[in-house]
Amino acid sequence: MDGWGGERQIGDNLDLIEEKHRQRYEFAKKFCKDKKVLDAACGCGYGTFMLAEAAKSVLGLDFSNEATDYAKEHYTSENSNFGFIDLESEFDKGFDEKFETIVTFETVEHIDVDVVTTCRRFLNLLENGGLLVVSHPHMQKPKNKGFHKVFNINGEDVKKEISDLGHEIVESLYQPNRKPGGYLYHIFVVRKSGE
Protein backbone atom coordinates (compact mmCIF):
# COMPACT_ATOMS: atom_id res chain seq x y z
CA MET A 1 0.00 0.00 0.00
CA ASP A 2 1.42 3.39 -0.97
CA GLY A 3 0.33 6.34 1.10
CA TRP A 4 0.99 9.79 2.54
CA GLY A 5 1.15 11.48 -0.83
CA GLY A 6 2.66 8.52 -2.65
CA GLU A 7 6.03 8.76 -0.90
CA ARG A 8 5.61 6.24 1.90
CA GLN A 9 4.83 2.58 2.11
CA ILE A 10 2.08 2.03 4.67
CA GLY A 11 0.88 -1.27 6.00
CA ASP A 12 0.53 -2.68 9.48
CA ASN A 13 2.25 -5.91 8.45
CA LEU A 14 5.05 -6.72 6.01
CA ASP A 15 2.73 -8.43 3.51
CA LEU A 16 1.19 -5.00 2.79
CA ILE A 17 4.56 -3.44 1.90
CA GLU A 18 5.55 -3.47 -1.77
CA GLU A 19 8.03 -6.25 -2.53
CA LYS A 20 10.80 -4.03 -3.98
CA HIS A 21 10.89 -2.05 -0.71
CA ARG A 22 11.12 -5.22 1.39
CA GLN A 23 13.87 -6.51 -0.91
CA ARG A 24 16.03 -3.44 -0.18
CA TYR A 25 15.85 -4.07 3.54
CA GLU A 26 16.50 -7.80 3.08
CA PHE A 27 19.63 -6.79 1.14
CA ALA A 28 20.69 -4.39 3.93
CA LYS A 29 20.23 -6.93 6.75
CA LYS A 30 23.48 -8.69 5.92
CA PHE A 31 25.34 -5.45 6.70
CA CYS A 32 23.59 -5.06 10.06
CA LYS A 33 24.26 -8.36 11.81
CA ASP A 34 24.93 -7.72 15.50
CA LYS A 35 25.57 -4.01 14.84
CA LYS A 36 24.31 -0.68 16.17
CA VAL A 37 22.23 0.60 13.24
CA LEU A 38 20.56 3.85 12.21
CA ASP A 39 17.62 3.61 9.80
CA ALA A 40 17.54 7.22 8.56
CA ALA A 41 14.19 8.34 7.10
CA CYS A 42 12.56 5.18 8.44
CA GLY A 43 9.00 6.09 7.41
CA CYS A 44 6.37 3.89 9.01
CA GLY A 45 9.03 1.60 10.50
CA TYR A 46 8.70 -1.67 8.59
CA GLY A 47 12.36 -1.48 7.51
CA THR A 48 13.57 -0.76 11.03
CA PHE A 49 11.60 -3.82 12.14
CA MET A 50 13.24 -5.94 9.44
CA LEU A 51 16.76 -4.70 10.27
CA ALA A 52 16.14 -5.39 13.97
CA GLU A 53 15.89 -9.10 13.13
CA ALA A 54 19.65 -9.05 12.49
CA ALA A 55 21.00 -6.00 14.32
CA LYS A 56 22.06 -5.55 17.92
CA SER A 57 19.97 -2.36 18.00
CA VAL A 58 18.23 -0.09 15.47
CA LEU A 59 17.25 3.54 15.81
CA GLY A 60 14.64 4.56 13.22
CA LEU A 61 14.46 8.32 12.66
CA ASP A 62 12.12 10.29 10.43
CA PHE A 63 10.96 13.85 9.76
CA SER A 64 7.31 12.85 10.18
CA ASN A 65 6.00 12.39 13.71
CA GLU A 66 2.93 10.80 12.12
CA ALA A 67 5.17 8.16 10.52
CA THR A 68 7.13 7.41 13.69
CA ASP A 69 3.91 7.24 15.73
CA TYR A 70 2.66 4.66 13.21
CA ALA A 71 6.00 2.82 13.53
CA LYS A 72 5.75 2.73 17.32
CA GLU A 73 2.24 1.30 17.06
CA HIS A 74 2.93 -1.37 14.41
CA TYR A 75 6.67 -2.13 14.14
CA THR A 76 8.23 -1.93 17.59
CA SER A 77 10.64 -4.66 18.64
CA GLU A 78 12.77 -5.19 21.75
CA ASN A 79 15.92 -3.85 20.10
CA SER A 80 14.48 -0.91 18.16
CA ASN A 81 13.42 2.63 18.93
CA PHE A 82 11.97 5.52 16.92
CA GLY A 83 12.42 9.27 16.97
CA PHE A 84 12.43 12.53 15.02
CA ILE A 85 15.17 14.03 12.84
CA ASP A 86 15.28 16.73 10.18
CA LEU A 87 17.99 15.46 7.85
CA GLU A 88 18.39 18.86 6.23
CA SER A 89 19.37 20.57 9.46
CA GLU A 90 20.08 18.01 12.20
CA PHE A 91 22.92 15.78 11.05
CA ASP A 92 24.88 17.05 14.05
CA LYS A 93 22.07 16.11 16.40
CA GLY A 94 24.52 15.11 19.13
CA PHE A 95 24.30 11.33 19.02
CA ASP A 96 25.96 9.76 22.07
CA GLU A 97 27.88 7.26 19.97
CA LYS A 98 28.69 6.58 16.34
CA PHE A 99 26.77 3.93 14.43
CA GLU A 100 28.27 0.78 12.92
CA THR A 101 25.81 0.75 9.99
CA ILE A 102 23.49 3.39 8.56
CA VAL A 103 20.70 2.44 6.17
CA THR A 104 18.94 5.19 4.24
CA PHE A 105 16.63 4.23 1.39
CA GLU A 106 14.98 6.68 -0.99
CA THR A 107 16.21 9.60 1.12
CA VAL A 108 19.01 11.51 -0.61
CA GLU A 109 16.74 12.81 -3.38
CA HIS A 110 14.55 14.50 -0.74
CA ILE A 111 17.37 16.59 0.80
CA ASP A 112 18.14 19.94 -0.77
CA VAL A 113 21.91 19.41 -1.14
CA ASP A 114 23.92 17.28 -3.54
CA VAL A 115 23.95 13.54 -2.93
CA VAL A 116 27.66 13.20 -2.17
CA THR A 117 27.42 15.91 0.51
CA THR A 118 24.50 14.05 2.07
CA CYS A 119 26.49 10.78 1.99
CA ARG A 120 29.47 12.52 3.61
CA ARG A 121 27.19 13.72 6.41
CA PHE A 122 26.01 10.16 6.99
CA LEU A 123 29.59 8.90 6.91
CA ASN A 124 30.44 11.37 9.70
CA LEU A 125 27.93 9.54 11.92
CA LEU A 126 29.68 6.19 11.38
CA GLU A 127 32.55 4.58 13.21
CA ASN A 128 35.68 4.11 11.09
CA GLY A 129 35.07 0.99 9.02
CA GLY A 130 31.31 1.43 9.41
CA LEU A 131 28.91 0.82 6.53
CA LEU A 132 26.50 3.18 4.76
CA VAL A 133 23.74 1.50 2.72
CA VAL A 134 21.98 3.92 0.36
CA SER A 135 19.37 3.75 -2.38
CA HIS A 136 18.22 6.46 -4.77
CA PRO A 137 16.44 6.79 -8.11
CA HIS A 138 19.02 6.57 -10.92
CA MET A 139 18.73 9.29 -13.57
CA GLN A 140 15.18 10.26 -12.61
CA LYS A 141 14.03 13.16 -14.77
CA PRO A 142 12.26 16.05 -13.07
CA LYS A 143 8.51 16.06 -13.63
CA ASN A 144 7.51 18.37 -10.88
CA LYS A 145 9.36 19.30 -7.72
CA GLY A 146 6.88 17.68 -5.35
CA PHE A 147 8.67 15.68 -2.68
CA HIS A 148 11.92 15.22 -4.62
CA LYS A 149 14.53 17.97 -4.59
CA VAL A 150 17.44 16.34 -6.48
CA PHE A 151 17.11 14.76 -9.93
CA ASN A 152 19.33 13.11 -12.55
CA ILE A 153 21.41 11.35 -9.88
CA ASN A 154 23.91 9.17 -11.71
CA GLY A 155 24.81 6.22 -9.52
CA GLU A 156 28.17 5.66 -11.21
CA ASP A 157 29.19 9.29 -10.67
CA VAL A 158 28.16 9.15 -7.02
CA LYS A 159 30.21 5.99 -6.45
CA LYS A 160 33.25 7.52 -8.14
CA GLU A 161 33.08 10.71 -6.10
CA ILE A 162 32.74 8.77 -2.85
CA SER A 163 35.62 6.47 -3.85
CA ASP A 164 37.72 9.54 -4.67
CA LEU A 165 37.18 10.66 -1.06
CA GLY A 166 38.96 7.47 0.03
CA HIS A 167 35.97 5.32 0.99
CA GLU A 168 35.41 1.80 -0.36
CA ILE A 169 32.37 0.86 -2.42
CA VAL A 170 31.59 -2.60 -1.04
CA GLU A 171 28.64 -3.48 -3.25
CA SER A 172 26.42 -1.85 -5.87
CA LEU A 173 23.36 -2.97 -7.79
CA TYR A 174 20.44 -1.57 -9.76
CA GLN A 175 16.87 -2.56 -8.94
CA PRO A 176 14.24 -2.40 -11.69
CA ASN A 177 11.38 0.06 -11.45
CA ARG A 178 7.90 -1.33 -10.89
CA LYS A 179 6.87 0.40 -14.12
CA PRO A 180 8.32 -0.95 -17.38
CA GLY A 181 10.78 1.58 -18.81
CA GLY A 182 10.91 3.56 -15.55
CA TYR A 183 14.16 4.73 -14.01
CA LEU A 184 16.19 2.21 -12.01
CA TYR A 185 16.91 2.36 -8.29
CA HIS A 186 20.60 2.35 -7.41
CA ILE A 187 21.57 0.63 -4.16
CA PHE A 188 25.15 0.83 -2.93
CA VAL A 189 27.19 0.15 0.19
CA VAL A 190 30.13 2.29 1.33
CA ARG A 191 32.73 1.36 3.96
CA LYS A 192 33.98 4.42 5.79
CA SER A 193 37.75 4.73 5.61
CA GLY A 194 39.81 5.00 8.79
CA GLU A 195 40.80 8.60 9.39
C-alpha positions as CSV (number, residue, x, y, z in Angstrom):
1,M,0.0,0.0,0.0
2,D,1.4,3.4,-1.0
3,G,0.3,6.3,1.1
4,W,1.0,9.8,2.5
5,G,1.2,11.5,-0.8
6,G,2.7,8.5,-2.7
7,E,6.0,8.8,-0.9
8,R,5.6,6.2,1.9
9,Q,4.8,2.6,2.1
10,I,2.1,2.0,4.7
11,G,0.9,-1.3,6.0
12,D,0.5,-2.7,9.5
13,N,2.3,-5.9,8.4
14,L,5.1,-6.7,6.0
15,D,2.7,-8.4,3.5
16,L,1.2,-5.0,2.8
17,I,4.6,-3.4,1.9
18,E,5.6,-3.5,-1.8
19,E,8.0,-6.2,-2.5
20,K,10.8,-4.0,-4.0
21,H,10.9,-2.1,-0.7
22,R,11.1,-5.2,1.4
23,Q,13.9,-6.5,-0.9
24,R,16.0,-3.4,-0.2
25,Y,15.9,-4.1,3.5
26,E,16.5,-7.8,3.1
27,F,19.6,-6.8,1.1
28,A,20.7,-4.4,3.9
29,K,20.2,-6.9,6.7
30,K,23.5,-8.7,5.9
31,F,25.3,-5.5,6.7
32,C,23.6,-5.1,10.1
33,K,24.3,-8.4,11.8
34,D,24.9,-7.7,15.5
35,K,25.6,-4.0,14.8
36,K,24.3,-0.7,16.2
37,V,22.2,0.6,13.2
38,L,20.6,3.8,12.2
39,D,17.6,3.6,9.8
40,A,17.5,7.2,8.6
41,A,14.2,8.3,7.1
42,C,12.6,5.2,8.4
43,G,9.0,6.1,7.4
44,C,6.4,3.9,9.0
45,G,9.0,1.6,10.5
46,Y,8.7,-1.7,8.6
47,G,12.4,-1.5,7.5
48,T,13.6,-0.8,11.0
49,F,11.6,-3.8,12.1
50,M,13.2,-5.9,9.4
51,L,16.8,-4.7,10.3
52,A,16.1,-5.4,14.0
53,E,15.9,-9.1,13.1
54,A,19.7,-9.1,12.5
55,A,21.0,-6.0,14.3
56,K,22.1,-5.5,17.9
57,S,20.0,-2.4,18.0
58,V,18.2,-0.1,15.5
59,L,17.2,3.5,15.8
60,G,14.6,4.6,13.2
61,L,14.5,8.3,12.7
62,D,12.1,10.3,10.4
63,F,11.0,13.9,9.8
64,S,7.3,12.9,10.2
65,N,6.0,12.4,13.7
66,E,2.9,10.8,12.1
67,A,5.2,8.2,10.5
68,T,7.1,7.4,13.7
69,D,3.9,7.2,15.7
70,Y,2.7,4.7,13.2
71,A,6.0,2.8,13.5
72,K,5.8,2.7,17.3
73,E,2.2,1.3,17.1
74,H,2.9,-1.4,14.4
75,Y,6.7,-2.1,14.1
76,T,8.2,-1.9,17.6
77,S,10.6,-4.7,18.6
78,E,12.8,-5.2,21.7
79,N,15.9,-3.9,20.1
80,S,14.5,-0.9,18.2
81,N,13.4,2.6,18.9
82,F,12.0,5.5,16.9
83,G,12.4,9.3,17.0
84,F,12.4,12.5,15.0
85,I,15.2,14.0,12.8
86,D,15.3,16.7,10.2
87,L,18.0,15.5,7.8
88,E,18.4,18.9,6.2
89,S,19.4,20.6,9.5
90,E,20.1,18.0,12.2
91,F,22.9,15.8,11.0
92,D,24.9,17.0,14.1
93,K,22.1,16.1,16.4
94,G,24.5,15.1,19.1
95,F,24.3,11.3,19.0
96,D,26.0,9.8,22.1
97,E,27.9,7.3,20.0
98,K,28.7,6.6,16.3
99,F,26.8,3.9,14.4
100,E,28.3,0.8,12.9
101,T,25.8,0.7,10.0
102,I,23.5,3.4,8.6
103,V,20.7,2.4,6.2
104,T,18.9,5.2,4.2
105,F,16.6,4.2,1.4
106,E,15.0,6.7,-1.0
107,T,16.2,9.6,1.1
108,V,19.0,11.5,-0.6
109,E,16.7,12.8,-3.4
110,H,14.6,14.5,-0.7
111,I,17.4,16.6,0.8
112,D,18.1,19.9,-0.8
113,V,21.9,19.4,-1.1
114,D,23.9,17.3,-3.5
115,V,24.0,13.5,-2.9
116,V,27.7,13.2,-2.2
117,T,27.4,15.9,0.5
118,T,24.5,14.0,2.1
119,C,26.5,10.8,2.0
120,R,29.5,12.5,3.6
121,R,27.2,13.7,6.4
122,F,26.0,10.2,7.0
123,L,29.6,8.9,6.9
124,N,30.4,11.4,9.7
125,L,27.9,9.5,11.9
126,L,29.7,6.2,11.4
127,E,32.6,4.6,13.2
128,N,35.7,4.1,11.1
129,G,35.1,1.0,9.0
130,G,31.3,1.4,9.4
131,L,28.9,0.8,6.5
132,L,26.5,3.2,4.8
133,V,23.7,1.5,2.7
134,V,22.0,3.9,0.4
135,S,19.4,3.7,-2.4
136,H,18.2,6.5,-4.8
137,P,16.4,6.8,-8.1
138,H,19.0,6.6,-10.9
139,M,18.7,9.3,-13.6
140,Q,15.2,10.3,-12.6
141,K,14.0,13.2,-14.8
142,P,12.3,16.1,-13.1
143,K,8.5,16.1,-13.6
144,N,7.5,18.4,-10.9
145,K,9.4,19.3,-7.7
146,G,6.9,17.7,-5.3
147,F,8.7,15.7,-2.7
148,H,11.9,15.2,-4.6
149,K,14.5,18.0,-4.6
150,V,17.4,16.3,-6.5
151,F,17.1,14.8,-9.9
152,N,19.3,13.1,-12.6
153,I,21.4,11.3,-9.9
154,N,23.9,9.2,-11.7
155,G,24.8,6.2,-9.5
156,E,28.2,5.7,-11.2
157,D,29.2,9.3,-10.7
158,V,28.2,9.1,-7.0
159,K,30.2,6.0,-6.4
160,K,33.3,7.5,-8.1
161,E,33.1,10.7,-6.1
162,I,32.7,8.8,-2.8
163,S,35.6,6.5,-3.8
164,D,37.7,9.5,-4.7
165,L,37.2,10.7,-1.1
166,G,39.0,7.5,0.0
167,H,36.0,5.3,1.0
168,E,35.4,1.8,-0.4
169,I,32.4,0.9,-2.4
170,V,31.6,-2.6,-1.0
171,E,28.6,-3.5,-3.3
172,S,26.4,-1.9,-5.9
173,L,23.4,-3.0,-7.8
174,Y,20.4,-1.6,-9.8
175,Q,16.9,-2.6,-8.9
176,P,14.2,-2.4,-11.7
177,N,11.4,0.1,-11.5
178,R,7.9,-1.3,-10.9
179,K,6.9,0.4,-14.1
180,P,8.3,-1.0,-17.4
181,G,10.8,1.6,-18.8
182,G,10.9,3.6,-15.5
183,Y,14.2,4.7,-14.0
184,L,16.2,2.2,-12.0
185,Y,16.9,2.4,-8.3
186,H,20.6,2.4,-7.4
187,I,21.6,0.6,-4.2
188,F,25.1,0.8,-2.9
189,V,27.2,0.1,0.2
190,V,30.1,2.3,1.3
191,R,32.7,1.4,4.0
192,K,34.0,4.4,5.8
193,S,37.7,4.7,5.6
194,G,39.8,5.0,8.8
195,E,40.8,8.6,9.4
